[in-house]
Amino acid sequence: MLLKKTQMPAKKSSEIFNFNSIKSRVIIRQHIPGSINRIRNIVNLVLNLPESEVVKLYGNIKDEFSGRHKRLEDALMKHYKQIEHFIQHKNSLSSERILLIGSYFTKEYSIESIGIFNPSIVLHVNQDGLNSNEVRFIMSFRAVGEGHLSSIEFRSGIIDENNDISLDSVSRFVETPVIHPNPTYDKRLFQLKLKEMEACNEVTEYILEQLPGEFTFQSLQEEIDKLKDVHLFSEINQNEGVKMMLWLARSNYEITFSPDSQISERVIFPVTESESCGIEDARFVRFINEDGTVTYYATYTAYDGVKILPQMLETRDFLTFKMITLNGKAVRNKGMALFPRLINGKYVMLSRIDGENNHIMFSDDLHFWQESKIIQRPTYPWEFVQIGNCGSPIETDAGWIMLTHGVGPMKRYCIGIELLDLEDPAKIIGRLEKPIIVPNEEERDGYVPNVVYTCGALIHNDELIIPYGIADSKTTIATISVPELLSHLKVPSGK
């Protein structure tokens, strides 16, 4: 099915792929239903139950929920441990009573009840066992559940020699990873980030003075605890300084999924204060290091309901992920996309720091971005409100293919394409005047109407494969011939 007439339409899939498949998939979250007194009341009610009723109640829970979660007992035990200090004679409790108590402080959460959209696509870590001209891929999504809380989900599949796409089966199970705090923090970088956040005060400076050049979360917590006893600063300043230091420290961490989990079972769910209202729009890229090794990066936005924090995750196997805060005055907004290799010895990233124009940044350090340059302002009516990238650029012999999003009248989002110079990607050497993907009648309605959006594409067998989200609700795919696309790209006026 082709788009309504545009200069260079992409071919859309006539089906909504089964990315949005199992709406009943749920994760287990801790549930603390109120004050300390309420916690104690719940615990005491369970402690006063006869053992026979405890065994029966827990048996019912196990029967009802173990088929929905691979590691139900592990989760219940974890949540029991969080409130164990309210119990005096815990050593005498049976395992059933312990797990039953844990169940009262546990709830299910449907991670994709609202939608699964804004995908990016990269080549899979494992390309073994495929036929000639086939590739295996991993696709990431923004999954949104109750309360508009965003997380990152994954799917996998194969693109064959004809560019037909088959999806791996989606597990009915989904699980969150084990979380590990950062082993160490660099004091200088930590202080710089606090300054960028305009969170430095006499309290943060004092605490940092007590810490070595590299410090652990535990040593930071110890210095904070010491400060509580000496009352050197006003309570307001002390509380604010401590809050921001812990907020930043907890924003850098590592997560690990179980090695026996399927890719569709892994969900990166908000775990820190900075992510408390969601993890948004991860743009994954398969980055080729100078030594030929591969690292997968993704920029994403952490949101706590007030502030956004530009973050980057790093993985080599999609089992272990490092979550890292991006630093520098040029990374203070959403929508950043890393190029897939160094260019002239520098890291290069697209951004939309001012919320309106397309920017490019160069840096010697992957985690520090100080300067940005506007390479494009809204030009055509379909992008008058704002223009930005739609994922990491894709390298071709003719140049870097850059997908863009434009926002026009009625806040309609469309997807366009441009071509950047290979050696000087700040230079636009071609672009289409009209978008290649616009929301048609079948795609207009959803949680956020009139939006099509992608966070990354790839090229296979001379076709650009663009997964894209529809109305912040679901996902489909469009394809376009790369040779045909390049033949239509025009040098921008005035260049």
Secondary structure, 3 states (H helix, E strand, C coil): CECCCCCCCCEECCCCCHHHCCCCCEEEEECCCCCHHHHHHHHHHHHCCCHHHHHHHHHHHHHHHHHHCCCHHHHHHHHHHHHHHHCCCHHHCCHHHHHHHHHCCEEEEECCCCEEEEEEEEECCCCCCCCCCCEEEEEEEEEEEHHHEEEEEEEEEEECCCCCEEECCCCCCCECCEEEECCCEEHHHHHHHHHHCCCCCHHHHHHHHCCCCEECHHHHHHHHHHHHHHCCCCHHHHHHHHHHHHHHHHCCEEEECCCCCCHHHEEECCCCHHHCCCEEEEEEEEEECCCCCEEEEEEEEEECCCCEEEEEEEECCCCEEEEEECECCCCCCCCCEECCCCECCEEEEEECCCCCCEEEEEECCCCECCCCEEEECCCCHHHCCEEEECCCCEEECCEEEEEEEEECHHHCEEEEEEEECCCCCCCEEEECCCCCECCCHHHCCCCCCCEEECCCCEEECCEEEEEEEECCCEEEEEEEEHHHHHHHCECCCCC
